[in-house]
């Protein structure tokens, strides 16, 4: 797995598969203090990931206050050579942060 050191943060890329469609997303910050992984919903709408009725809503707290996201199961995620099947990820708005997600 390739780690990039950008603005004092560790960034990686990850591939997400959802219903057979794949997308590789860069600018994901490794956040050792995060309780879960959060991906920008703008990055995954083209593979069919968007909020639907019945999706669980998740609240997160950080330096920006409370934020809300939705949770979806994905086929798999891949970080470098590591692949995790049947994972649940959170998706939300990260427009103001200049990153595409947090790996928690």
N, CA, C and O atoms as a printed pandas DataFrame, in Angstrom:
     atom_number atom_name residue_name chain_id  residue_number  x_coord  y_coord  z_coord
0              1         N          UNK        A               1    0.851   -1.171    0.000
1              2        CA          UNK        A               1    0.000    0.000    0.000
2              3         C          UNK        A               1    0.898    1.236    0.000
3              4         O          UNK        A               1    1.836    1.336    0.791
4              5         N          UNK        A               2    0.606    2.151   -0.876
5              6        CA          UNK        A               2    1.383    3.374   -0.983
6              7         C          UNK        A               2    0.773    4.440   -0.081
7              8         O          UNK        A               2   -0.417    4.742   -0.175
8              9         N          UNK        A               3    1.601    5.009    0.797
9             10        CA          UNK        A               3    1.190    6.112    1.657
10            11         C          UNK        A               3    1.838    7.389    1.152
11            12         O          UNK        A               3    3.033    7.406    0.858
12            13         N          UNK        A               4    1.060    8.453    1.048
13            14        CA          UNK        A               4    1.595    9.764    0.683
14            15         C          UNK        A               4    1.480   10.682    1.887
15            16         O          UNK        A               4    0.465   10.681    2.584
16            17         N          UNK        A               5    2.523   11.466    2.130
17            18        CA          UNK        A               5    2.531   12.424    3.230
18            19         C          UNK        A               5    2.215   13.795    2.638
19            20         O          UNK        A               5    3.063   14.407    1.989
20            21         N          UNK        A               6    0.979   14.278    2.866
21            22        CA          UNK        A               6    0.503   15.520    2.267
22            23         C          UNK        A               6   -0.026   16.429    3.371
23            24         O          UNK        A               6   -0.933   16.048    4.111
24            25         N          UNK        A               7    0.537   17.624    3.480
25            26        CA          UNK        A               7    0.091   18.594    4.494
26            27         C          UNK        A               7    0.040   17.982    5.892
27            28         O          UNK        A               7   -0.910   18.205    6.642
28            29         N          UNK        A               8    1.060   17.217    6.232
29            30        CA          UNK        A               8    1.188   16.571    7.543
30            31         C          UNK        A               8    0.141   15.491    7.785
31            32         O          UNK        A               8   -0.128   15.135    8.933
32            33         N          UNK        A               9   -0.450   14.968    6.716
33            34        CA          UNK        A               9   -1.439   13.893    6.813
34            35         C          UNK        A               9   -1.000   12.719    5.949
35            36         O          UNK        A               9   -0.351   12.909    4.920
36            37         N          UNK        A              10   -1.353   11.507    6.366
37            38        CA          UNK        A              10   -1.094   10.319    5.561
38            39         C          UNK        A              10   -2.301   10.059    4.668
39            40         O          UNK        A              10   -3.423    9.908    5.152
40            41         N          UNK        A              11   -2.059   10.009    3.357
41            42        CA          UNK        A              11   -3.132    9.764    2.398
42            43         C          UNK        A              11   -2.892    8.460    1.650
43            44         O          UNK        A              11   -1.754    8.097    1.351
44            45         N          UNK        A              12   -3.988    7.762    1.355
45            46        CA          UNK        A              12   -3.946    6.520    0.580
46            47         C          UNK        A              12   -5.057    6.570   -0.465
47            48         O          UNK        A              12   -5.881    7.485   -0.476
48            49         N          UNK        A              13   -5.061    5.572   -1.339
49            50        CA          UNK        A              13   -6.198    5.395   -2.237
50            51         C          UNK        A              13   -6.827    4.039   -1.957
51            52         O          UNK        A              13   -6.170    3.118   -1.472
52            53         N          UNK        A              14   -8.107    3.936   -2.271
53            54        CA          UNK        A              14   -8.855    2.721   -1.982
54            55         C          UNK        A              14   -9.816    2.463   -3.139
55            56         O          UNK        A              14  -10.384    3.394   -3.709
56            57         N          UNK        A              15   -9.987    1.194   -3.473
57            58        CA          UNK        A              15  -10.982    0.806   -4.471
58            59         C          UNK        A              15  -12.213    0.280   -3.749
59            60         O          UNK        A              15  -12.109   -0.538   -2.835
60            61         N          UNK        A              16  -13.376    0.757   -4.168
61            62        CA          UNK        A              16  -14.657    0.314   -3.617
62            63         C          UNK        A              16  -15.423   -0.394   -4.728
63            64         O          UNK        A              16  -15.494    0.106   -5.851
64            65         N          UNK        A              17  -15.995   -1.556   -4.419
65            66        CA          UNK        A              17  -16.868   -2.250   -5.356
66            67         C          UNK        A              17  -18.276   -2.273   -4.768
67            68         O          UNK        A              17  -18.474   -2.674   -3.621
68            69         N          UNK        A              18  -19.249   -1.838   -5.566
69            70        CA          UNK        A              18  -20.645   -1.803   -5.143
70            71         C          UNK        A              18  -21.507   -2.341   -6.281
71            72         O          UNK        A              18  -21.546   -1.770   -7.371
72            73         N          UNK        A              19  -22.187   -3.435   -6.013
73            74        CA          UNK        A              19  -23.053   -4.082   -7.005
74            75         C          UNK        A              19  -22.315   -4.311   -8.326
75            76         O          UNK        A              19  -22.861   -4.100   -9.409
76            77         N          UNK        A              20  -21.062   -4.748   -8.204
77            78        CA          UNK        A              20  -20.265   -5.091   -9.373
78            79         C          UNK        A              20  -19.541   -3.939  -10.045
79            80         O          UNK        A              20  -18.739   -4.169  -10.950
80            81         N          UNK        A              21  -19.802   -2.696   -9.625
81            82        CA          UNK        A              21  -19.118   -1.534  -10.202
82            83         C          UNK        A              21  -17.996   -1.105   -9.259
83            84         O          UNK        A              21  -18.158   -1.124   -8.039
84            85         N          UNK        A              22  -16.859   -0.717   -9.835
85            86        CA          UNK        A              22  -15.694   -0.346   -9.030
86            87         C          UNK        A              22  -15.300    1.104   -9.258
87            88         O          UNK        A              22  -15.492    1.666  -10.336
88            89         N          UNK        A              23  -14.738    1.691   -8.196
89            90        CA          UNK        A              23  -14.209    3.054   -8.279
90            91         C          UNK        A              23  -13.012    3.138   -7.353
91            92         O          UNK        A              23  -13.077    2.713   -6.199
92            93         N          UNK        A              24  -11.909    3.692   -7.864
93            94        CA          UNK        A              24  -10.734    3.947   -7.041
94            95         C          UNK        A              24  -10.754    5.410   -6.633
95            96         O          UNK        A              24  -10.887    6.303   -7.469
96            97         N          UNK        A              25  -10.620    5.637   -5.338
97            98        CA          UNK        A              25  -10.715    6.977   -4.772
98            99         C          UNK        A              25   -9.387    7.320   -4.121
99           100         O          UNK        A              25   -8.843    6.538   -3.341
100          101         N          UNK        A              26   -8.869    8.500   -4.449
101          102        CA          UNK        A              26   -7.618    8.960   -3.845
102          103         C          UNK        A              26   -7.916    9.991   -2.756
103          104         O          UNK        A              26   -9.077   10.261   -2.446
104          105         N          UNK        A              27   -6.865   10.558   -2.183
105          106        CA          UNK        A              27   -6.982   11.589   -1.146
106          107         C          UNK        A              27   -7.835   11.135    0.037
107          108         O          UNK        A              27   -8.683   11.883    0.526
108          109         N          UNK        A              28   -7.600    9.892    0.496
109          110        CA          UNK        A              28   -8.259    9.379    1.693
110          111         C          UNK        A              28   -7.260    9.471    2.837
111          112         O          UNK        A              28   -6.174    8.896    2.763
112          113         N          UNK        A              29   -7.619   10.185    3.883
113          114        CA          UNK        A              29   -6.726   10.428    5.008
114          115         C          UNK        A              29   -6.880    9.322    6.046
115          116         O          UNK        A              29   -7.994    8.970    6.433
116          117         N          UNK        A              30   -5.755    8.780    6.488
117          118        CA          UNK        A              30   -5.774    7.802    7.577
118          119         C          UNK        A              30   -5.953    8.572    8.876
119          120         O          UNK        A              30   -5.121    9.408    9.228
120          121         N          UNK        A              31   -7.039    8.289    9.587
121          122        CA          UNK        A              31   -7.388    8.985   10.828
122          123         C          UNK        A              31   -7.473    7.969   11.955
123          124         O          UNK        A              31   -8.482    7.280   12.104
124          125         N          UNK        A              32   -6.413    7.878   12.746
125          126        CA          UNK        A              32   -6.371    6.883   13.819
126          127         C          UNK        A              32   -7.368    7.182   14.931
127          128         O          UNK        A              32   -7.642    6.314   15.760
128          129         N          UNK        A              33   -7.912    8.385   14.963
129          130        CA          UNK        A              33   -8.895    8.725   15.982
130          131         C          UNK        A              33  -10.330    8.555   15.524
131          132         O          UNK        A              33  -11.257    8.749   16.311
132          133         N          UNK        A              34  -10.529    8.197   14.267
133          134        CA          UNK        A              34  -11.888    8.049   13.729
134          135         C          UNK        A              34  -12.465    6.693   14.110
135          136         O          UNK        A              34  -11.774    5.675   14.066
136          137         N          UNK        A              35  -13.734    6.695   14.484
137          138        CA          UNK        A              35  -14.404    5.458   14.889
138          139         C          UNK        A              35  -14.842    4.626   13.688
139          140         O          UNK        A              35  -15.082    3.426   13.820
140          141         N          UNK        A              36  -14.947    5.255   12.516
141          142        CA          UNK        A              36  -15.367    4.530   11.321
142          143         C          UNK        A              36  -14.816    5.223   10.087
143          144         O          UNK        A              36  -14.237    6.306   10.178
144          145         N          UNK        A              37  -14.997    4.601    8.946
145          146        CA          UNK        A              37  -14.519    5.138    7.676
146          147         C          UNK        A              37  -15.633    5.945    7.018
147          148         O          UNK        A              37  -16.782    5.507    6.963
148          149         N          UNK        A              38  -15.281    7.120    6.524
149          150        CA          UNK        A              38  -16.244    8.019    5.888
150          151         C          UNK        A              38  -15.716    8.409    4.511
151          152         O          UNK        A              38  -14.590    8.892    4.384
152          153         N          UNK        A              39  -16.530    8.198    3.489
153          154        CA          UNK        A              39  -16.164    8.509    2.111
154          155         C          UNK        A              39  -17.102    9.597    1.583
155          156         O          UNK        A              39  -18.298    9.591    1.876
156          157         N          UNK        A              40  -16.549   10.527    0.805
157          158        CA          UNK        A              40  -17.367   11.570    0.191
158          159         C          UNK        A              40  -18.408   10.942   -0.735
159          160         O          UNK        A              40  -18.070   10.166   -1.628
160          161         N          UNK        A              41  -19.664   11.284   -0.513
161          162        CA          UNK        A              41  -20.730   10.731   -1.358
162          163         C          UNK        A              41  -20.605   11.218   -2.804
163          164         O          UNK        A              41  -21.075   10.546   -3.722
164          165         N          UNK        A              42  -19.979   12.376   -3.014
165          166        CA          UNK        A              42  -19.775   12.879   -4.376
166          167         C          UNK        A              42  -18.857   11.969   -5.188
167          168         O          UNK        A              42  -18.947   11.940   -6.415
168          169         N          UNK        A              43  -17.983   11.234   -4.524
169          170        CA          UNK        A              43  -17.010   10.388   -5.212
170          171         C          UNK        A              43  -17.599    9.058   -5.683
171          172         O          UNK        A              43  -16.993    8.382   -6.514
172          173         N          UNK        A              44  -18.760    8.673   -5.171
173          174        CA          UNK        A              44  -19.273    7.327   -5.450
174          175         C          UNK        A              44  -20.643    7.290   -6.120
175          176         O          UNK        A              44  -21.172    6.209   -6.376
176          177         N          UNK        A              45  -21.219    8.441   -6.405
177          178        CA          UNK        A              45  -22.554    8.418   -7.022
178          179         C          UNK        A              45  -22.538    7.755   -8.393
179          180         O          UNK        A              45  -23.543    7.173   -8.802
180          181         N          UNK        A              46  -21.415    7.829   -9.116
181          182        CA          UNK        A              46  -21.350    7.227  -10.456
182          183         C          UNK        A              46  -21.360    5.703  -10.432
183          184         O          UNK        A              46  -21.602    5.077  -11.464
184          185         N          UNK        A              47  -21.100    5.086   -9.261
185          186        CA          UNK        A              47  -21.212    3.621   -9.173
186          187         C          UNK        A              47  -22.490    3.208   -8.437
187          188         O          UNK        A              47  -22.649    2.050   -8.050
188          189         N          UNK        A              48  -23.403    4.175   -8.250
189          190        CA          UNK        A              48  -24.715    3.848   -7.703
190          191         C          UNK        A              48  -24.852    3.973   -6.200
191          192         O          UNK        A              48  -25.846    3.520   -5.631
192          193         N          UNK        A              49  -23.873    4.578   -5.544
193          194        CA          UNK        A              49  -23.978    4.767   -4.097
194          195         C          UNK        A              49  -24.529    6.158   -3.839
195          196         O          UNK        A              49  -23.874    7.160   -4.125
196          197         N          UNK        A              50  -25.730    6.209   -3.300
197          198        CA          UNK        A              50  -26.378    7.456   -2.915
198          199         C          UNK        A              50  -27.406    7.114   -1.844
199          200         O          UNK        A              50  -27.768    5.950   -1.676
200          201         N          UNK        A              51  -27.878    8.133   -1.116
201          202        CA          UNK        A              51  -28.826    7.902   -0.033
202          203         C          UNK        A              51  -30.159    7.413   -0.588
203          204         O          UNK        A              51  -30.688    7.961   -1.555
204          205         N          UNK        A              52  -30.692    6.363    0.049
205          206        CA          UNK        A              52  -32.011    5.832   -0.278
206          207         C          UNK        A              52  -32.797    5.656    1.019
207          208         O          UNK        A              52  -32.210    5.475    2.086
208          209         N          UNK        A              53  -34.120    5.709    0.923
209          210        CA          UNK        A              53  -34.951    5.452    2.104
210          211         C          UNK        A              53  -34.566    4.113    2.702
211          212         O          UNK        A              53  -34.406    3.126    1.983
212          213         N          UNK        A              54  -34.420    4.079    4.004
213          214        CA          UNK        A              54  -34.048    2.854    4.696
214          215         C          UNK        A              54  -32.567    2.751    5.015
215          216         O          UNK        A              54  -32.171    1.926    5.839
216          217         N          UNK        A              55  -31.728    3.586    4.369
217          218        CA          UNK        A              55  -30.304    3.578    4.713
218          219         C          UNK        A              55  -30.124    4.114    6.129
219          220         O          UNK        A              55  -30.702    5.145    6.474
220          221         N          UNK        A              56  -29.333    3.431    6.952
221          222        CA          UNK        A              56  -29.087    3.939    8.302
222          223         C          UNK        A              56  -28.348    5.275    8.259
223          224         O          UNK        A              56  -27.436    5.463    7.454
224          225         N          UNK        A              57  -28.746    6.197    9.130
225          226        CA          UNK        A              57  -28.047    7.466    9.286
226          227         C          UNK        A              57  -27.087    7.351   10.460
227          228         O          UNK        A              57  -27.408    6.746   11.483
228          229         N          UNK        A              58  -25.913    7.934   10.302
229          230        CA          UNK        A              58  -24.854    7.839   11.302
230          231         C          UNK        A              58  -24.401    9.254   11.638
231          232         O          UNK        A              58  -24.214   10.072   10.737
232          233         N          UNK        A              59  -24.221    9.553   12.922
233          234        CA          UNK        A              59  -23.674   10.853   13.306
234          235         C          UNK        A              59  -22.225   10.682   13.745
235          236         O          UNK        A              59  -21.852    9.681   14.355
236          237         N          UNK        A              60  -21.421   11.690   13.415
237          238        CA          UNK        A              60  -20.006   11.691   13.766
238          239         C          UNK        A              60  -19.678   13.025   14.420
239          240         O          UNK        A              60  -20.288   14.048   14.111
240          241         N          UNK        A              61  -18.717   13.002   15.320
241          242        CA          UNK        A              61  -18.285   14.216   15.999
242          243         C          UNK        A              61  -16.799   14.417   15.761
243          244         O          UNK        A              61  -16.006   13.486   15.898
244          245         N          UNK        A              62  -16.434   15.629   15.408
245          246        CA          UNK        A              62  -15.026   15.947   15.196
246          247         C          UNK        A              62  -14.797   17.419   15.451
247          248         O          UNK        A              62  -15.616   18.084   16.085
248          249         N          UNK        A              63  -13.675   17.928   14.953
249          250        CA          UNK        A              63  -13.363   19.335   15.202
250          251         C          UNK        A              63  -14.360   20.274   14.530
251          252         O          UNK        A              63  -14.487   21.428   14.939
252          253         N          UNK        A              64  -15.061   19.804   13.519
253          254        CA          UNK        A              64  -16.064   20.621   12.846
254          255         C          UNK        A              64  -17.443   20.518   13.470
255          256         O          UNK        A              64  -18.390   21.127   12.972
256          257         N          UNK        A              65  -17.578   19.759   14.551
257          258        CA          UNK        A              65  -18.871   19.566   15.185
258          259         C          UNK        A              65  -19.505   18.258   14.752
259          260         O          UNK        A              65  -18.813   17.318   14.361
260          261         N          UNK        A              66  -20.834   18.206   14.826
261          262        CA          UNK        A              66  -21.554   16.985   14.472
262          263         C          UNK        A              66  -21.876   16.968   12.979
263          264         O          UNK        A              66  -22.347   17.957   12.417
264          265         N          UNK        A              67  -21.613   15.830   12.357
265          266        CA          UNK        A              67  -21.904   15.629   10.941
266          267         C          UNK        A              67  -22.732   14.356   10.793
267          268         O          UNK        A              67  -22.644   13.450   11.622
268          269         N          UNK        A              68  -23.539   14.291    9.729
269          270        CA          UNK        A              68  -24.365   13.114    9.466
270          271         C          UNK        A              68  -23.969   12.478    8.139
271          272         O          UNK        A              68  -23.579   13.162    7.193
272          273         N          UNK        A              69  -24.076   11.175    8.095
273          274        CA          UNK        A              69  -23.780   10.420    6.878
274          275         C          UNK        A              69  -24.739    9.242    6.804
275          276         O          UNK        A              69  -25.489    8.977    7.744
276          277         N          UNK        A              70  -24.708    8.536    5.674
277          278        CA          UNK        A              70  -25.519    7.329    5.547
278          279         C          UNK        A              70  -24.594    6.135    5.372
279          280         O          UNK        A              70  -23.464    6.274    4.904
280          281         N          UNK        A              71  -25.081    4.971    5.750
281          282        CA          UNK        A              71  -24.268    3.748    5.743
282          283         C          UNK        A              71  -24.803    2.780    4.693
283          284         O          UNK        A              71  -26.010    2.570    4.573
284          285         N          UNK        A              72  -23.868    2.193    3.933
285          286        CA          UNK        A              72  -24.224    1.201    2.907
286          287         C          UNK        A              72  -23.239    0.040    2.964
287          288         O          UNK        A              72  -22.055    0.236    3.239
288          289         N          UNK        A              73  -23.731   -1.172    2.702
289          290        CA          UNK        A              73  -22.809   -2.306    2.531
290          291         C          UNK        A              73  -22.222   -2.267    1.121
291          292         O          UNK        A              73  -22.925   -1.968    0.156
292          293         N          UNK        A              74  -20.937   -2.568    1.011
293          294        CA          UNK        A              74  -20.285   -2.639   -0.297
294          295         C          UNK        A              74  -19.778   -4.060   -0.512
295          296         O          UNK        A              74  -19.601   -4.815    0.444
296          297         N          UNK        A              75  -19.546   -4.421   -1.779
297          298        CA          UNK        A              75  -19.053   -5.765   -2.105
298          299         C          UNK        A              75  -17.699   -6.000   -1.451
299          300         O          UNK        A              75  -17.483   -7.003   -0.771
300          301         N          UNK        A              76  -16.788   -5.048   -1.673
301          302        CA          UNK        A              76  -15.465   -5.122   -1.050
302          303         C          UNK        A              76  -14.778   -3.771   -1.137
303          304         O          UNK        A              76  -15.154   -2.908   -1.930
304          305         N          UNK        A              77  -13.761   -3.611   -0.300
305          306        CA          UNK        A              77  -12.829   -2.501   -0.433
306          307         C          UNK        A              77  -11.441   -3.100   -0.603
307          308         O          UNK        A              77  -11.158   -4.200   -0.130
308          309         N          UNK        A              78  -10.590   -2.360   -1.281
309          310        CA          UNK        A              78   -9.220   -2.826   -1.476
310          311         C          UNK        A              78   -8.268   -1.672   -1.201
311          312         O          UNK        A              78   -8.349   -0.614   -1.824
312          313         N          UNK        A              79   -7.357   -1.901   -0.246
313          314        CA          UNK        A              79   -6.290   -0.958    0.088
314          315         C          UNK        A              79   -4.975   -1.656   -0.208
315          316         O          UNK        A              79   -4.596   -2.589    0.500
316          317         N          UNK        A              80   -4.280   -1.220   -1.236
317          318        CA          UNK        A              80   -3.059   -1.920   -1.631
318          319         C          UNK        A              80   -3.396   -3.354   -1.990
319          320         O          UNK        A              80   -4.246   -3.599   -2.846
320          321         N          UNK        A              81   -2.731   -4.308   -1.336
321          322        CA          UNK        A              81   -2.995   -5.732   -1.576
322          323         C          UNK        A              81   -4.037   -6.306   -0.623
323          324         O          UNK        A              81   -4.373   -7.487   -0.710
324          325         N          UNK        A              82   -4.550   -5.481    0.284
325          326        CA          UNK        A              82   -5.516   -5.946    1.285
326          327         C          UNK        A              82   -6.936   -5.745    0.780
327          328         O          UNK        A              82   -7.302   -4.654    0.344
328          329         N          UNK        A              83   -7.731   -6.805    0.843
329          330        CA          UNK        A              83   -9.118   -6.750    0.390
330          331         C          UNK        A              83  -10.024   -7.209    1.523
331          332         O          UNK        A              83   -9.778   -8.237    2.154
332          333         N          UNK        A              84  -11.074   -6.435    1.773
333          334        CA          UNK        A              84  -12.052   -6.776    2.808
334          335         C          UNK        A              84  -13.409   -6.915    2.132
335          336         O          UNK        A              84  -13.880   -5.987    1.474
336          337         N          UNK        A              85  -14.032   -8.070    2.295
337          338        CA          UNK        A              85  -15.324   -8.355    1.674
338          339         C          UNK        A              85  -16.478   -7.927    2.571
339          340         O          UNK        A              85  -16.346   -7.885    3.794
340          341         N          UNK        A              86  -17.617   -7.608    1.944
341          342        CA          UNK        A              86  -18.879   -7.329    2.651
342          343         C          UNK        A              86  -18.694   -6.337    3.791
343          344         O          UNK        A              86  -19.018   -6.636    4.940
344          345         N          UNK        A              87  -18.184   -5.180    3.477
345          346        CA          UNK        A              87  -17.924   -4.147    4.482
346          347         C          UNK        A              87  -19.015   -3.087    4.420
347          348         O          UNK        A              87  -19.575   -2.822    3.356
348          349         N          UNK        A              88  -19.311   -2.484    5.563
349          350        CA          UNK        A              88  -20.234   -1.353    5.605
350          351         C          UNK        A              88  -19.412   -0.075    5.719
351          352         O          UNK        A              88  -18.528    0.036    6.568
352          353         N          UNK        A              89  -19.716    0.892    4.849
353          354        CA          UNK        A              89  -19.025    2.174    4.849
354          355         C          UNK        A              89  -20.028    3.296    5.040
355          356         O          UNK        A              89  -21.210    3.153    4.727
356          357         N          UNK        A              90  -19.540    4.412    5.558
357          358        CA          UNK        A              90  -20.353    5.608    5.712
358          359         C          UNK        A              90  -20.010    6.582    4.590
359          360         O          UNK        A              90  -18.854    6.700    4.183
360          361         N          UNK        A              91  -21.032    7.278    4.098
361          362        CA          UNK        A              91  -20.869    8.213    2.991
362          363         C          UNK        A              91  -21.529    9.531    3.366
363          364         O          UNK        A              91  -22.648    9.545    3.879
364          365         N          UNK        A              92  -20.844   10.632    3.115
365          366        CA          UNK        A              92  -21.389   11.931    3.480
366          367         C          UNK        A              92  -20.687   13.063    2.752
367          368         O          UNK        A              92  -19.946   12.844    1.794
368          369         N          UNK        A              93  -20.935   14.279    3.225
369          370        CA          UNK        A              93  -20.423   15.497    2.606
370          371         C          UNK        A              93  -19.071   15.865    3.210
371          372         O          UNK        A              93  -18.954   16.065    4.419
372          373         N          UNK        A              94  -18.062   15.952    2.363
373          374        CA          UNK        A              94  -16.729   16.380    2.793
374          375         C          UNK        A              94  -16.232   17.545    1.940
375          376         O          UNK        A              94  -15.024   17.739    1.809
376          377         N          UNK        A              95  -17.135   18.311    1.366
377          378        CA          UNK        A              95  -16.772   19.375    0.426
378          379         C          UNK        A              95  -15.778   20.383    0.998
379          380         O          UNK        A              95  -14.888   20.837    0.279
380          381         N          UNK        A              96  -15.906   20.736    2.255
381          382        CA          UNK        A              96  -15.088   21.799    2.836
382          383         C          UNK        A              96  -13.711   21.342    3.295
383          384         O          UNK        A              96  -12.920   22.161    3.762
384          385         N          UNK        A              97  -13.407   20.064    3.173
385          386        CA          UNK        A              97  -12.175   19.539    3.761
386          387         C          UNK        A              97  -11.044   19.335    2.762
387          388         O          UNK        A              97   -9.899   19.179    3.184
388          389         N          UNK        A              98  -11.304   19.328    1.475
389          390        CA          UNK        A              98  -10.248   19.138    0.488
390          391         C          UNK        A              98   -9.715   17.720    0.415
391          392         O          UNK        A              98   -8.639   17.482   -0.133
392          393         N          UNK        A              99  -10.471   16.773    0.971
393          394        CA          UNK        A              99  -10.112   15.354    0.913
394          395         C          UNK        A              99  -11.340   14.583    0.440
395          396         O          UNK        A              99  -12.441   15.128    0.364
396          397         N          UNK        A             100  -11.134   13.311    0.125
397          398        CA          UNK        A             100  -12.253   12.488   -0.345
398          399         C          UNK        A             100  -12.748   11.491    0.688
399          400         O          UNK        A             100  -13.687   10.740    0.425
400          401         N          UNK        A             101  -12.126   11.477    1.865
401          402        CA          UNK        A             101  -12.600   10.576    2.903
402          403         C          UNK        A             101  -11.614   10.409    4.034
403          404         O          UNK        A             101  -10.480   10.885    3.986
404          405         N          UNK        A             102  -12.089    9.712    5.061
405          406        CA          UNK        A             102  -11.290    9.364    6.235
406          407         C          UNK        A             102  -11.310    7.858    6.396
407          408         O          UNK        A             102  -12.373    7.239    6.350
408          409         N          UNK        A             103  -10.148    7.267    6.584
409          410        CA          UNK        A             103  -10.048    5.841    6.873
410          411         C          UNK        A             103   -9.878    5.715    8.373
411          412         O          UNK        A             103   -8.833    6.071    8.917
412          413         N          UNK        A             104  -10.908    5.205    9.047
413          414        CA          UNK        A             104  -10.868    5.092   10.505
414          415         C          UNK        A             104  -10.768    3.667   10.961
415          416         O          UNK        A             104  -10.724    3.405   12.163
